[in-house]
Amino acid sequence: MVFMIIVMESRATKVQIEQVSKRLEEKGFQVHLSTGVERTIIGAIGERTQATQDLVETLPGVEKVVPIAQPFKMASRQFKQEPTIIKVGGQSFGGSQLQIIAGPCAVEGRSKYLEAAQAVKEAGATMLRGGAYKPRTSPYSFQGMEREGLEILAEARQITGLPVVTEIMDPRQVDDVASYADILQVGARNMQNFFLLRELGRVKRPILLKRGPSATIEEWIMAAEYIISSGNPEVIMCERGIRSFEHYTRNTLDLSAVPVIKNLTHLPVIVDPSHGTGKWKLVAPMSMAAIGAGADGVMIEVHQNPSEALSDGPQSLTPENFARLVIKINKLYKMLKTDEGQ
């Protein structure tokens, strides 16, 4: 199988675009449209021959045909030059807004979570995070409140007005979790759960895709490609640290991944400095560094009493520390945007 993009002329009509798509489908290609500000690009997956390429190039409205050699196709900048902007409620990823996703690692109880949700909203969070299903290294650790946790997340959204992000672990849970959450998160351990990724391709919800602890950038993008090629173009990449020889931090936060992803793909990218470092004192400086690197947002764990948290307490900020960080983040982001406009 190969992938080629058909770049339509800027003045190509809707009828011409439809005719090209139809001819490609007749030749056995899967067709994906990407409509930009200035022109439309048609992505075609199938068995490319020189004869087919020559035929397509002669069709009315076609400017050129370009085979894509990279292993990732639909996520690439070649397929779509403009950044993908993903809208969630009144918020967006990939545009001019900065997203600050915050909340406890896990939903531990109704009153505790609603209290935390209100606290992070008042501090300036734009979205809520919280795990209802928690994959843990030990089978004896807290595994989450499951369906009850989803119900609490939905209630928090209703009270605060903020969209909620929660993790999906099993293809059989997709419809259930999607009925409660605004964004479905694929955790690092499931980045290469290809059955899950394909299932998420049919969901009309944005997918937040965390990088696996030992995944290369190409493998991470290929995981996004599974989702996009299965029908869901709304993928948000999330750098959360990779495994290295260093033991002082929980992971090694690879901030170089932010500009690399933006250069290679059209997808928005955020950073999780909580999992990336594992130490709350490092969360603030790495959040600032992530914004400086060009991230579209950060995901930060916040807990009223980190020492009593059932999951990831050492890397959680208190609401007070989080509030101070939000002020710094917003100041930095505003300054950077002002410089870009000059």
Residue frames as qw, qx, qy, qz and C-alpha x, y, z in Angstrom:
[[0.000, 0.886, 0.464, 0.000, 0.00, 0.00, 0.00],
 [0.403, 0.089, -0.002, 0.911, 1.17, 3.52, -0.79],
 [0.025, -0.815, -0.449, 0.365, -0.14, 6.97, 0.00],
 [0.355, 0.210, 0.275, 0.869, -0.17, 9.90, -2.37],
 [0.065, 0.659, 0.402, -0.633, -1.61, 13.36, -2.10],
 [0.332, 0.541, 0.529, 0.563, -3.38, 15.11, -4.94],
 [0.138, -0.440, -0.198, 0.865, -2.98, 18.85, -4.63],
 [0.309, 0.725, 0.593, 0.164, -5.94, 20.59, -6.24],
 [0.278, 0.382, 0.118, 0.873, -5.60, 23.99, -7.87],
 [0.018, -0.221, -0.469, 0.855, -6.68, 26.93, -5.75],
 [0.439, 0.184, -0.111, -0.872, -9.51, 27.61, -8.23],
 [0.183, -0.062, -0.961, -0.198, -10.65, 23.96, -8.42],
 [0.563, -0.261, -0.120, -0.775, -14.42, 23.61, -8.20],
 [0.614, -0.203, 0.622, -0.441, -16.39, 21.31, -5.91],
 [0.900, 0.340, 0.051, -0.268, -17.42, 19.27, -8.94],
 [0.558, 0.620, -0.541, 0.108, -13.80, 18.78, -10.01],
 [0.199, -0.467, 0.758, -0.410, -12.81, 17.67, -6.50],
 [0.785, 0.022, 0.455, -0.419, -15.68, 15.16, -6.48],
 [0.830, 0.496, -0.193, -0.165, -14.69, 13.86, -9.91],
 [0.299, 0.596, -0.710, 0.224, -11.09, 13.26, -8.83],
 [0.445, -0.287, 0.709, -0.466, -12.27, 11.50, -5.67],
 [0.868, 0.218, 0.221, -0.388, -14.61, 9.31, -7.69],
 [0.713, 0.558, -0.423, -0.039, -11.93, 8.27, -10.17],
 [0.038, 0.521, -0.779, 0.346, -9.59, 7.36, -7.33],
 [0.640, -0.101, 0.593, -0.478, -12.28, 5.25, -5.65],
 [0.871, 0.395, -0.055, -0.287, -12.92, 3.50, -8.96],
 [0.545, 0.567, -0.597, 0.158, -9.22, 2.58, -9.00],
 [0.808, -0.269, -0.505, 0.136, -9.57, 1.03, -5.53],
 [0.308, 0.286, -0.408, 0.811, -8.16, 3.88, -3.46],
 [0.329, -0.702, -0.559, 0.293, -9.39, 4.99, -0.06],
 [0.234, 0.594, 0.132, 0.758, -9.93, 8.75, -0.28],
 [0.396, -0.647, -0.432, 0.489, -9.50, 11.37, 2.48],
 [0.233, 0.792, 0.200, 0.528, -10.13, 15.07, 1.94],
 [0.455, -0.472, -0.261, 0.708, -8.25, 17.89, 3.64],
 [0.205, 0.828, 0.344, 0.393, -9.78, 21.29, 2.91],
 [0.491, -0.251, -0.191, 0.812, -7.42, 24.15, 3.65],
 [0.052, 0.723, 0.201, -0.659, -7.79, 27.89, 3.52],
 [0.176, 0.603, -0.407, -0.663, -6.41, 28.18, -0.02],
 [0.545, 0.294, -0.661, -0.424, -6.80, 24.75, -1.57],
 [0.904, -0.183, 0.205, -0.328, -8.01, 21.19, -1.12],
 [0.108, 0.489, -0.863, -0.069, -5.71, 18.19, -0.81],
 [0.922, -0.030, -0.101, -0.372, -6.93, 14.67, -1.51],
 [0.264, -0.497, 0.823, -0.073, -5.17, 11.82, 0.24],
 [0.866, 0.205, -0.260, -0.375, -5.33, 8.47, -1.54],
 [0.436, -0.436, 0.781, -0.096, -4.35, 5.09, -0.08],
 [0.909, 0.302, 0.192, -0.215, -3.97, 2.15, -2.45],
 [0.768, -0.049, 0.442, 0.461, -1.75, 0.52, -5.08],
 [0.194, 0.863, -0.119, -0.451, -0.11, 3.38, -6.96],
 [0.744, 0.187, 0.440, 0.466, 1.16, 2.76, -10.48],
 [0.211, -0.263, 0.246, 0.909, 2.73, 5.28, -12.83],
 [0.039, -0.369, -0.699, -0.611, -0.29, 4.94, -15.11],
 [0.281, -0.742, -0.602, 0.087, -2.66, 5.84, -12.28],
 [0.329, -0.593, -0.096, 0.729, -0.55, 8.83, -11.30],
 [0.148, -0.032, 0.478, 0.865, -0.40, 10.02, -14.90],
 [0.124, -0.558, -0.732, -0.371, -4.18, 9.64, -15.23],
 [0.313, -0.759, -0.466, 0.331, -4.89, 11.64, -12.07],
 [0.327, -0.418, 0.097, 0.842, -2.50, 14.41, -13.09],
 [0.065, 0.164, 0.575, 0.799, -4.50, 14.97, -16.28],
 [0.116, -0.664, -0.738, 0.003, -7.85, 15.42, -14.52],
 [0.027, 0.724, 0.153, 0.672, -9.34, 18.94, -14.46],
 [0.479, -0.814, 0.014, -0.328, -8.46, 20.94, -11.34],
 [0.893, -0.333, 0.000, 0.302, -5.40, 18.85, -10.36],
 [0.046, 0.943, -0.327, -0.038, -2.21, 20.83, -9.78],
 [0.319, 0.536, -0.777, 0.077, 0.14, 17.96, -8.90],
 [0.933, -0.263, -0.198, -0.146, 0.41, 14.45, -7.42],
 [0.065, 0.685, -0.636, 0.348, 2.95, 13.86, -4.66],
 [0.823, -0.173, -0.539, 0.044, 3.73, 10.42, -3.18],
 [0.410, -0.780, 0.324, -0.346, 4.43, 10.55, 0.57],
 [0.640, 0.320, -0.674, 0.184, 7.45, 8.52, 1.53],
 [0.178, -0.385, 0.641, -0.640, 7.15, 8.99, 5.29],
 [0.174, -0.170, -0.968, 0.067, 5.57, 6.08, 7.18],
 [0.105, 0.585, 0.606, -0.529, 2.95, 8.44, 8.65],
 [0.230, 0.364, 0.594, 0.680, 0.72, 9.91, 5.96],
 [0.157, -0.760, -0.494, -0.393, -2.44, 11.67, 7.13],
 [0.508, -0.769, -0.201, 0.332, -0.76, 13.15, 10.20],
 [0.612, -0.064, 0.177, 0.768, 2.01, 14.69, 8.11],
 [0.021, 0.663, 0.023, -0.748, 2.48, 18.33, 7.16],
 [0.046, -0.117, 0.713, 0.689, 2.57, 17.21, 3.53],
 [0.036, -0.477, -0.859, -0.183, -1.03, 16.05, 3.73],
 [0.164, -0.893, -0.400, -0.127, -2.21, 19.14, 5.60],
 [0.458, 0.370, -0.199, 0.784, -0.10, 22.26, 5.83],
 [0.301, -0.608, 0.079, -0.730, -2.37, 24.27, 8.12],
 [0.013, -0.156, 0.842, -0.516, -2.38, 23.34, 11.83],
 [0.406, -0.436, -0.760, -0.257, -5.36, 21.28, 12.92],
 [0.209, -0.271, 0.368, -0.865, -7.54, 23.19, 15.35],
 [0.378, -0.303, -0.874, -0.031, -9.63, 20.98, 17.62],
 [0.312, -0.411, 0.089, -0.852, -12.60, 22.64, 19.30],
 [0.395, -0.295, -0.843, 0.216, -13.99, 21.36, 22.60],
 [0.169, -0.782, -0.505, 0.324, -16.88, 23.40, 23.88],
 [0.138, 0.990, 0.035, -0.019, -15.69, 26.99, 23.87],
 [0.444, -0.688, 0.488, 0.301, -12.03, 25.94, 23.97],
 [0.816, 0.564, -0.119, -0.042, -9.64, 24.93, 21.19],
 [0.710, -0.424, 0.410, 0.385, -6.30, 23.18, 20.75],
 [0.635, 0.193, 0.475, 0.578, -3.89, 24.27, 18.04],
 [0.193, 0.837, 0.299, 0.415, -5.09, 27.84, 17.64],
 [0.145, 0.638, -0.244, 0.716, -4.45, 30.97, 19.66],
 [0.671, -0.618, 0.064, -0.404, -5.73, 29.60, 22.98],
 [0.207, 0.401, -0.833, 0.322, -3.62, 27.98, 25.69],
 [0.791, -0.351, -0.359, -0.349, -5.23, 25.01, 27.41],
 [0.037, -0.429, 0.744, -0.511, -4.55, 24.27, 31.07],
 [0.781, -0.224, -0.495, -0.308, -5.98, 20.87, 31.99],
 [0.030, 0.403, -0.694, 0.595, -5.96, 20.19, 35.72],
 [0.802, -0.341, -0.030, -0.490, -7.34, 17.98, 38.46],
 [0.629, -0.451, 0.622, -0.114, -6.47, 14.92, 40.53],
 [0.061, 0.313, -0.891, -0.322, -4.86, 11.91, 38.90],
 [0.211, -0.260, -0.930, -0.151, -7.88, 9.83, 39.90],
 [0.505, -0.465, -0.138, -0.714, -11.47, 10.48, 40.91],
 [0.238, 0.116, -0.859, 0.438, -11.37, 9.37, 44.55],
 [0.044, -0.511, -0.774, 0.371, -14.86, 10.36, 45.66],
 [0.143, 0.775, 0.505, 0.352, -17.68, 12.73, 44.79],
 [0.259, -0.950, -0.135, 0.108, -17.16, 15.50, 47.34],
 [0.568, -0.515, 0.314, 0.560, -13.36, 15.45, 47.05],
 [0.472, 0.225, 0.546, 0.655, -13.40, 15.62, 43.27],
 [0.076, 0.850, 0.434, 0.289, -16.05, 18.35, 43.06],
 [0.395, -0.867, 0.001, 0.303, -14.05, 20.39, 45.57],
 [0.547, -0.301, 0.445, 0.643, -10.88, 19.97, 43.50],
 [0.372, 0.512, 0.585, 0.507, -12.72, 20.76, 40.26],
 [0.071, -0.954, -0.284, -0.070, -14.05, 24.01, 41.67],
 [0.500, -0.726, 0.173, 0.440, -10.62, 24.94, 43.01],
 [0.518, -0.079, 0.516, 0.678, -8.79, 24.47, 39.70],
 [0.235, 0.727, 0.519, 0.383, -11.52, 26.34, 37.84],
 [0.225, -0.959, -0.136, 0.105, -11.20, 29.33, 40.17],
 [0.544, -0.556, 0.338, 0.530, -7.42, 29.19, 39.66],
 [0.276, 0.680, -0.336, -0.591, -7.78, 29.41, 35.88],
 [0.381, -0.048, 0.891, 0.241, -7.93, 25.86, 34.55],
 [0.440, 0.271, -0.324, -0.793, -9.68, 25.57, 31.18],
 [0.779, 0.009, -0.530, -0.334, -10.44, 21.83, 31.41],
 [0.670, -0.488, 0.452, -0.330, -10.72, 19.12, 34.05],
 [0.532, 0.316, -0.783, -0.057, -8.78, 15.87, 34.23],
 [0.567, -0.327, 0.591, -0.471, -9.48, 12.80, 36.33],
 [0.307, 0.197, -0.902, -0.232, -9.17, 9.07, 35.93],
 [0.796, -0.161, 0.130, -0.568, -12.21, 6.85, 36.38],
 [0.995, 0.054, -0.017, 0.087, -10.33, 3.78, 35.15],
 [0.130, -0.874, 0.468, 0.018, -6.72, 3.70, 36.35],
 [0.907, 0.244, -0.310, 0.149, -4.09, 1.36, 34.88],
 [0.403, -0.812, 0.399, -0.136, -1.59, 0.68, 37.66],
 [0.359, 0.519, -0.775, 0.041, 1.63, -1.24, 37.75],
 [0.049, -0.082, 0.921, -0.378, 0.48, -3.18, 40.81],
 [0.381, -0.374, -0.718, -0.448, -2.84, -5.06, 40.73],
 [0.417, -0.512, -0.650, 0.375, -3.22, -4.18, 44.42],
 [0.123, -0.138, -0.081, 0.979, -3.16, -0.41, 43.85],
 [0.356, 0.552, 0.422, -0.625, -6.28, 1.73, 43.56],
 [0.357, 0.171, 0.754, 0.525, -7.81, 1.01, 40.15],
 [0.156, -0.090, -0.252, -0.951, -10.35, 3.84, 39.97],
 [0.412, 0.215, 0.591, -0.659, -14.08, 4.23, 40.63],
 [0.218, 0.194, 0.859, 0.420, -15.00, 3.19, 37.08],
 [0.027, -0.609, -0.627, -0.484, -18.63, 4.01, 36.12],
 [0.348, -0.825, -0.379, 0.235, -19.23, 5.96, 39.32],
 [0.429, -0.429, 0.153, 0.780, -16.13, 7.99, 38.55],
 [0.182, 0.282, 0.568, 0.752, -17.48, 8.83, 35.10],
 [0.193, -0.776, -0.571, -0.186, -20.72, 10.05, 36.65],
 [0.426, -0.730, -0.157, 0.511, -18.78, 12.29, 39.04],
 [0.364, -0.129, 0.372, 0.844, -16.79, 13.73, 36.12],
 [0.027, 0.532, 0.619, 0.577, -20.01, 14.52, 34.27],
 [0.329, -0.834, -0.431, 0.105, -21.39, 16.23, 37.37],
 [0.458, -0.520, 0.057, 0.719, -18.21, 18.28, 37.72],
 [0.244, 0.179, 0.502, 0.810, -18.56, 19.43, 34.12],
 [0.143, -0.722, -0.592, -0.330, -22.14, 20.48, 34.75],
 [0.434, -0.793, -0.275, 0.327, -21.18, 22.45, 37.86],
 [0.424, -0.534, 0.204, 0.702, -18.03, 24.12, 36.54],
 [0.538, 0.790, 0.057, -0.289, -18.83, 24.38, 32.85],
 [0.031, -0.688, 0.672, 0.274, -15.40, 22.95, 32.03],
 [0.837, 0.279, -0.409, -0.232, -14.87, 20.06, 29.56],
 [0.704, -0.506, 0.489, -0.097, -13.52, 16.84, 31.06],
 [0.526, 0.530, -0.659, -0.092, -10.67, 14.56, 29.98],
 [0.734, -0.371, 0.516, -0.242, -10.50, 10.95, 31.15],
 [0.028, -0.440, 0.858, 0.264, -8.62, 7.82, 30.19],
 [0.896, 0.178, -0.038, -0.404, -9.96, 5.00, 28.04],
 [0.337, -0.510, 0.791, 0.032, -8.34, 1.58, 28.46],
 [0.434, 0.103, 0.894, 0.051, -10.50, -1.01, 26.72],
 [0.123, -0.051, -0.595, -0.792, -12.16, -1.02, 23.25],
 [0.255, -0.483, -0.830, -0.111, -15.29, -2.37, 24.93],
 [0.229, -0.620, -0.466, 0.588, -15.55, 0.78, 27.07],
 [0.242, 0.079, 0.288, 0.923, -15.35, 3.32, 24.23],
 [0.204, -0.564, -0.522, -0.606, -19.04, 4.10, 23.82],
 [0.535, -0.683, -0.473, 0.152, -19.63, 4.24, 27.57],
 [0.483, -0.414, -0.083, 0.767, -16.72, 6.56, 28.32],
 [0.168, 0.199, 0.384, 0.886, -17.49, 8.74, 25.27],
 [0.260, -0.689, -0.576, -0.356, -21.01, 9.32, 26.59],
 [0.511, -0.766, -0.270, 0.280, -19.54, 10.99, 29.70],
 [0.508, -0.487, 0.169, 0.690, -16.25, 12.61, 28.62],
 [0.372, 0.875, -0.011, -0.310, -15.44, 15.42, 26.19],
 [0.381, 0.694, -0.609, -0.056, -11.93, 14.13, 25.39],
 [0.985, -0.172, 0.019, -0.018, -10.80, 10.50, 25.57],
 [0.081, -0.810, 0.580, 0.009, -7.23, 10.01, 26.75],
 [0.946, 0.157, -0.271, 0.086, -5.07, 7.12, 25.56],
 [0.560, -0.773, 0.290, 0.068, -2.55, 6.53, 28.32],
 [0.086, 0.719, -0.668, -0.175, 1.13, 5.83, 27.72],
 [0.451, -0.176, 0.874, -0.045, 0.69, 2.10, 28.33],
 [0.613, 0.477, 0.620, -0.117, -1.96, 1.90, 25.59],
 [0.158, 0.700, -0.290, -0.633, -0.23, 4.03, 22.95],
 [0.240, 0.332, -0.801, -0.437, 0.31, 0.92, 20.84],
 [0.422, 0.248, 0.823, -0.288, -2.94, -0.83, 21.67],
 [0.049, 0.100, -0.570, -0.814, -3.86, -0.87, 18.00],
 [0.134, -0.478, -0.848, -0.185, -7.29, -2.44, 18.49],
 [0.155, -0.710, -0.451, 0.517, -8.18, 0.42, 20.84],
 [0.103, -0.417, 0.241, 0.870, -6.74, 3.04, 18.47],
 [0.057, -0.166, -0.757, -0.630, -8.80, 1.72, 15.56],
 [0.166, -0.628, -0.757, 0.071, -11.93, 1.72, 17.70],
 [0.161, -0.660, -0.222, 0.700, -11.29, 5.34, 18.66],
 [0.139, -0.077, 0.518, 0.841, -11.18, 6.16, 14.96],
 [0.137, -0.479, -0.735, -0.460, -14.94, 5.84, 14.78],
 [0.283, -0.655, -0.558, 0.423, -15.69, 8.01, 17.83],
 [0.159, 0.775, 0.201, 0.577, -16.81, 11.61, 17.43],
 [0.526, -0.843, -0.013, 0.111, -14.65, 12.80, 20.31],
 [0.284, 0.809, -0.484, 0.175, -11.14, 14.30, 20.33],
 [0.948, -0.177, -0.187, 0.188, -8.45, 11.84, 21.40],
 [0.150, -0.885, 0.427, -0.107, -5.57, 12.87, 23.65],
 [0.952, 0.175, -0.219, 0.123, -2.72, 10.51, 22.77],
 [0.450, -0.809, 0.375, 0.046, 0.08, 10.18, 25.32],
 [0.504, 0.611, -0.610, 0.003, 3.53, 9.11, 24.22],
 [0.948, -0.221, -0.225, 0.033, 4.62, 5.69, 25.41],
 [0.533, -0.793, 0.253, 0.149, 7.53, 5.57, 27.88],
 [0.572, -0.320, 0.592, 0.469, 9.85, 3.89, 25.36],
 [0.597, 0.651, 0.460, 0.093, 8.30, 5.16, 22.12],
 [0.379, -0.051, 0.292, 0.877, 10.21, 7.01, 19.45],
 [0.264, 0.428, 0.083, -0.860, 8.58, 10.10, 17.99],
 [0.358, 0.163, -0.680, -0.619, 7.87, 8.20, 14.77],
 [0.220, -0.231, -0.946, 0.056, 6.14, 5.38, 16.68],
 [0.069, 0.446, 0.527, -0.720, 4.07, 7.97, 18.54],
 [0.337, 0.376, -0.225, -0.833, 2.97, 9.64, 15.31],
 [0.310, 0.035, -0.870, -0.381, 2.17, 6.24, 13.81],
 [0.034, -0.362, -0.852, 0.377, -0.16, 5.60, 16.74],
 [0.252, 0.504, 0.182, -0.806, -1.94, 8.86, 15.83],
 [0.280, 0.264, -0.644, -0.661, -2.04, 7.65, 12.23],
 [0.078, -0.214, -0.974, 0.004, -4.05, 4.60, 13.33],
 [0.119, 0.562, 0.592, -0.565, -6.74, 6.86, 14.78],
 [0.230, 0.548, -0.157, -0.789, -6.79, 9.34, 11.91],
 [0.215, 0.196, -0.800, -0.524, -6.80, 6.71, 9.15],
 [0.045, -0.312, -0.944, 0.095, -9.69, 4.97, 10.93],
 [0.048, -0.680, -0.598, -0.421, -11.86, 8.06, 10.57],
 [0.368, -0.879, -0.263, 0.153, -11.14, 10.43, 13.47],
 [0.537, 0.581, -0.093, 0.605, -8.85, 13.38, 12.56],
 [0.282, -0.842, 0.111, -0.447, -9.05, 15.01, 16.01],
 [0.868, -0.176, -0.301, 0.352, -5.90, 13.82, 17.76],
 [0.163, -0.926, 0.245, -0.237, -4.07, 15.84, 20.42],
 [0.760, 0.224, -0.492, 0.362, -0.51, 14.67, 21.06],
 [0.516, -0.820, 0.113, -0.220, 0.75, 14.66, 24.65],
 [0.541, 0.435, -0.594, 0.406, 4.42, 14.43, 25.63],
 [0.698, -0.648, 0.004, -0.304, 4.64, 12.91, 29.13],
 [0.323, -0.696, 0.639, -0.050, 8.24, 11.86, 29.47],
 [0.857, 0.294, -0.410, -0.102, 10.18, 8.83, 28.28],
 [0.884, -0.438, 0.105, 0.126, 12.21, 6.18, 30.03],
 [0.458, 0.752, -0.404, 0.249, 15.95, 6.84, 30.21],
 [0.685, 0.058, -0.574, 0.446, 18.96, 6.01, 32.38],
 [0.035, -0.400, 0.332, -0.854, 18.12, 8.89, 34.76],
 [0.443, -0.395, -0.800, 0.090, 16.53, 7.86, 38.08],
 [0.095, -0.137, -0.399, 0.902, 16.24, 11.20, 39.86],
 [0.485, 0.162, -0.007, -0.860, 13.03, 11.98, 37.97],
 [0.737, 0.166, 0.579, -0.305, 10.18, 9.61, 37.26],
 [0.745, 0.497, 0.364, 0.256, 10.69, 10.03, 33.51],
 [0.355, -0.265, 0.232, 0.866, 12.81, 12.23, 31.25],
 [0.364, 0.773, 0.383, -0.352, 10.57, 14.95, 29.85],
 [0.516, 0.078, 0.509, 0.684, 11.44, 15.32, 26.16],
 [0.178, 0.769, 0.243, -0.564, 10.50, 18.91, 25.38],
 [0.041, -0.377, 0.604, 0.701, 12.27, 18.72, 22.02],
 [0.219, 0.328, 0.904, 0.166, 9.30, 16.60, 20.96],
 [0.209, 0.738, 0.418, -0.487, 7.05, 19.69, 20.95],
 [0.232, 0.703, -0.293, -0.606, 8.71, 21.53, 18.03],
 [0.106, -0.189, 0.909, 0.357, 9.46, 18.22, 16.29],
 [0.274, 0.469, 0.833, -0.110, 5.77, 17.24, 16.32],
 [0.251, 0.800, 0.211, -0.502, 4.78, 20.69, 15.09],
 [0.068, 0.596, -0.569, -0.562, 7.32, 20.45, 12.28],
 [0.066, -0.079, 0.955, 0.277, 6.42, 16.93, 11.14],
 [0.002, -0.495, -0.867, -0.064, 2.65, 17.00, 11.69],
 [0.153, -0.466, -0.220, -0.843, -0.33, 19.34, 11.69],
 [0.595, -0.530, -0.603, -0.041, -1.53, 18.07, 15.07],
 [0.272, -0.815, 0.211, -0.467, -1.69, 20.10, 18.31],
 [0.710, 0.035, -0.604, 0.361, 0.64, 19.01, 21.12],
 [0.456, -0.796, 0.108, -0.384, 0.50, 19.49, 24.88],
 [0.416, 0.371, -0.725, 0.404, 2.85, 18.51, 27.71],
 [0.771, -0.564, -0.241, -0.173, 2.25, 16.61, 30.97],
 [0.227, 0.640, -0.561, 0.473, 5.01, 17.81, 33.33],
 [0.691, -0.457, 0.355, -0.432, 3.49, 15.93, 36.28],
 [0.982, 0.018, 0.185, 0.026, 4.14, 12.45, 34.85],
 [0.643, 0.678, -0.216, 0.283, 7.16, 13.78, 32.98],
 [0.135, 0.634, -0.552, 0.525, 9.03, 14.54, 36.21],
 [0.694, -0.311, -0.646, 0.064, 7.19, 12.77, 39.03],
 [0.428, -0.304, -0.433, 0.733, 8.12, 15.57, 41.46],
 [0.040, 0.880, 0.472, -0.023, 5.82, 18.49, 42.24],
 [0.291, -0.766, 0.102, 0.564, 8.70, 20.95, 42.64],
 [0.316, -0.179, 0.622, 0.694, 9.67, 20.36, 39.01],
 [0.319, 0.615, 0.715, 0.093, 6.18, 20.78, 37.59],
 [0.084, 0.919, 0.162, -0.349, 6.20, 24.60, 37.52],
 [0.138, -0.656, 0.485, 0.562, 9.58, 25.10, 35.77],
 [0.294, 0.021, 0.860, 0.416, 8.85, 22.34, 33.23],
 [0.288, 0.736, 0.603, -0.112, 5.40, 23.82, 32.55],
 [0.053, 0.882, -0.096, -0.458, 7.03, 27.14, 31.76],
 [0.236, -0.414, 0.723, 0.500, 9.59, 25.41, 29.57],
 [0.388, 0.361, 0.832, 0.163, 6.81, 23.56, 27.71],
 [0.258, 0.879, 0.327, -0.233, 5.05, 26.83, 26.91],
 [0.086, -0.780, 0.392, 0.480, 8.36, 28.30, 25.77],
 [0.340, -0.153, 0.841, 0.391, 8.86, 25.31, 23.47],
 [0.320, 0.090, -0.456, -0.825, 5.53, 26.04, 21.78],
 [0.019, -0.256, -0.961, 0.104, 3.14, 23.61, 23.45],
 [0.290, -0.429, -0.438, -0.735, -0.58, 24.25, 22.97],
 [0.647, -0.589, -0.024, -0.483, -1.24, 23.47, 26.61],
 [0.136, 0.352, -0.847, 0.374, -0.25, 21.58, 29.74],
 [0.763, -0.374, -0.436, -0.296, -1.88, 18.84, 31.80],
 [0.095, 0.453, -0.622, 0.631, -1.21, 19.21, 35.52],
 [0.578, -0.386, -0.719, 0.026, -2.18, 17.04, 38.47],
 [0.150, -0.448, 0.289, -0.832, -3.70, 18.95, 41.40],
 [0.595, -0.381, -0.708, 0.017, -4.85, 17.50, 44.73],
 [0.385, -0.831, -0.020, -0.400, -6.09, 19.16, 47.94],
 [0.603, -0.647, 0.459, -0.079, -3.87, 16.90, 50.06],
 [0.604, 0.551, -0.560, -0.132, -1.16, 15.32, 47.91],
 [0.043, -0.396, 0.870, -0.291, 0.18, 13.25, 50.81],
 [0.549, 0.108, 0.699, -0.445, -3.21, 11.52, 51.04],
 [0.599, 0.440, -0.322, -0.586, -3.76, 11.02, 47.29],
 [0.885, -0.010, 0.453, -0.111, -4.55, 7.47, 46.22],
 [0.799, 0.364, 0.291, 0.380, -2.52, 7.97, 43.03],
 [0.533, 0.480, 0.075, 0.693, 0.50, 10.12, 42.11],
 [0.371, -0.888, -0.236, 0.135, 0.58, 12.29, 45.22],
 [0.591, -0.442, 0.147, 0.659, 4.32, 13.17, 44.98],
 [0.317, 0.135, 0.448, 0.825, 3.82, 14.87, 41.61],
 [0.057, -0.762, -0.595, -0.250, 0.58, 16.71, 42.46],
 [0.119, 0.306, -0.160, 0.931, 0.40, 20.44, 43.14],
 [0.007, -0.505, -0.676, 0.537, -1.81, 21.89, 45.85],
 [0.235, 0.820, 0.492, 0.175, -4.56, 24.24, 44.60],
 [0.202, -0.925, 0.033, 0.321, -2.57, 27.19, 45.99],
 [0.434, -0.415, 0.562, 0.568, 0.60, 26.23, 44.11],
 [0.420, 0.419, 0.705, 0.388, -1.43, 25.58, 40.99],
 [0.101, 0.933, 0.335, -0.079, -3.05, 29.03, 41.17],
 [0.256, -0.800, 0.288, 0.460, 0.38, 30.67, 41.33],
 [0.467, -0.104, 0.708, 0.519, 1.59, 28.62, 38.38],
 [0.371, 0.677, 0.613, 0.170, -1.42, 29.55, 36.23],
 [0.000, -0.961, -0.040, 0.275, -0.61, 33.24, 36.66],
 [0.332, -0.588, 0.554, 0.487, 2.98, 32.64, 35.53],
 [0.486, 0.199, 0.773, 0.357, 1.93, 30.45, 32.59],
 [0.301, 0.823, 0.480, 0.034, -0.57, 32.98, 31.29],
 [0.102, -0.908, 0.167, 0.372, 1.91, 35.85, 31.59],
 [0.398, -0.366, 0.688, 0.483, 4.55, 33.91, 29.67],
 [0.446, 0.416, 0.748, 0.262, 2.10, 32.81, 26.97],
 [0.188, 0.930, 0.284, -0.139, 0.82, 36.36, 26.50],
 [0.208, -0.789, 0.375, 0.440, 4.37, 37.68, 26.22],
 [0.445, -0.118, 0.771, 0.440, 5.32, 35.05, 23.64],
 [0.380, 0.642, 0.649, 0.149, 2.22, 35.75, 21.56],
 [0.040, 0.952, 0.056, -0.297, 2.91, 39.47, 21.70],
 [0.305, -0.577, 0.571, 0.498, 6.44, 38.89, 20.40],
 [0.467, 0.213, 0.788, 0.339, 5.10, 36.72, 17.58],
 [0.280, 0.827, 0.487, -0.021, 2.78, 39.53, 16.51],
 [0.133, -0.853, 0.157, 0.480, 5.58, 42.09, 16.22]]
